[in-house]
Amino acid sequence: MARDSAGTLWLYPGTNKASTSLFATRIKLGMGCNQYNALF
C-alpha cells in the first residue's frame, strides 16, 4: 500500500511473476489519508 501527496491510499497487488512486472494495476482503497504518516 502507498499514499500519494493528495491523501489517496493505493494498493499495489503483486503479480506473482519475477520475470515481468512485479505489480499489477493499482487499486484505489480510499481518500483522506493525508493525516497519517505511517500505516501498520
Backbone bond lengths (Angstrom), bond angles and torsions (degrees), N, CA, C in turn:
res aa  C-N    CA-C-N  psi(-1)  N-CA   C-N-CA  omega(-1)  CA-C   N-CA-C  phi
1 M - - - 1.442 - - 1.514 108.51 -
2 A 1.317 114.09 152.19 1.459 120.25 177.61 1.519 108.99 -149.92
3 R 1.328 115.50 154.16 1.458 122.15 177.03 1.513 108.23 -117.45
4 D 1.342 116.78 133.05 1.459 119.02 177.51 1.527 109.79 -90.36
5 S 1.320 117.15 177.94 1.463 121.21 -174.88 1.525 112.73 -67.59
6 A 1.340 118.29 -19.01 1.463 121.92 178.16 1.529 111.55 -84.22
7 G 1.330 118.19 -7.91 1.451 122.25 179.12 1.515 114.49 94.38
8 T 1.326 117.69 10.97 1.460 121.24 178.31 1.524 109.23 -84.13
9 L 1.325 115.89 132.61 1.456 122.13 179.64 1.518 108.72 -95.44
10 W 1.340 116.54 127.18 1.463 123.05 -176.67 1.518 110.74 -119.95
11 L 1.320 115.75 143.22 1.459 122.43 172.34 1.519 107.78 -105.72
12 Y 1.325 116.66 129.47 1.461 122.72 176.71 1.527 107.56 -110.44
13 P 1.354 117.81 91.45 1.464 120.10 -177.23 1.526 111.65 -70.55
14 G 1.307 116.17 143.65 1.460 121.07 177.31 1.517 111.40 -76.08
15 T 1.328 116.06 154.25 1.465 120.71 179.88 1.525 112.24 -97.96
16 N 1.329 117.18 -11.15 1.460 121.70 -177.77 1.527 112.57 68.17
17 K 1.337 116.81 22.92 1.460 121.73 -179.75 1.522 108.92 -127.64
18 A 1.299 116.56 125.88 1.460 120.77 -179.52 1.525 112.34 -87.27
19 S 1.322 117.01 -19.45 1.465 119.15 -174.11 1.528 113.02 -92.43
20 T 1.327 118.86 -13.11 1.470 121.84 178.82 1.520 108.66 -122.95
21 S 1.292 117.34 -158.61 1.465 120.50 178.97 1.522 110.90 -55.32
22 L 1.310 116.08 133.31 1.455 120.55 179.52 1.522 111.98 -75.22
23 F 1.343 116.76 -26.32 1.457 120.82 -176.12 1.523 111.10 -122.21
24 A 1.336 115.46 142.47 1.459 121.71 175.66 1.529 108.70 -83.81
25 T 1.311 116.91 -174.56 1.458 122.08 178.75 1.525 109.97 -61.12
26 R 1.317 115.76 135.84 1.458 119.53 -178.19 1.522 111.26 -68.45
27 I 1.341 114.91 153.44 1.458 122.25 -178.02 1.521 108.08 -124.05
28 K 1.335 116.29 127.81 1.462 120.07 179.57 1.520 109.38 -74.80
29 L 1.351 115.75 127.37 1.458 121.13 179.90 1.522 112.45 -99.78
30 G 1.301 117.47 -29.45 1.457 119.93 -178.59 1.507 111.91 173.37
31 M 1.323 115.03 175.52 1.457 121.05 -179.33 1.522 108.82 -128.20
32 G 1.311 116.85 168.60 1.453 121.74 177.87 1.516 113.48 82.65
33 C 1.306 117.56 21.29 1.469 121.40 -178.33 1.519 112.14 -95.29
34 N 1.322 118.32 12.12 1.458 120.34 -177.40 1.525 112.68 -72.10
35 Q 1.325 118.36 -7.37 1.459 120.41 177.19 1.523 112.52 -82.68
36 Y 1.331 117.69 -10.63 1.468 121.99 -177.16 1.515 110.99 -99.70
37 N 1.334 115.82 139.31 1.465 122.10 177.00 1.516 112.20 -98.09
38 A 1.345 116.71 -27.41 1.465 120.66 -177.77 1.521 109.46 -148.05
39 L 1.325 115.85 145.85 1.452 122.21 176.81 1.526 108.17 -120.99
40 F 1.316 118.15 135.65 1.457 122.32 -179.38 1.503 110.42 -120.42
